[in-house]
């Protein structure tokens, strides 16, 4: 998905309505999967950090997607 977003930033023709809908669905699915992960009390700090990193990475990915989508809408 990172690669797709990078390509879309460079080529406006990739970011079609269908592409945007597909990316939104993928991001929603990832969001649901990552936030369904519960952190057991007995897990060590590295496990909790990995989950936090995934959540932060997904947030950053969504912000990049919004930037690509806004560029297409304004053009």
Buried (B, 14 or more C-beta within 10 A) or exposed (E): EEEBBEEBBEEEEBBEEEBBEEBEEBBEEBBEEEEEEEEEEEEEEEEEEEBEEBBEEBEEBBEBBEEBBEEBEEE
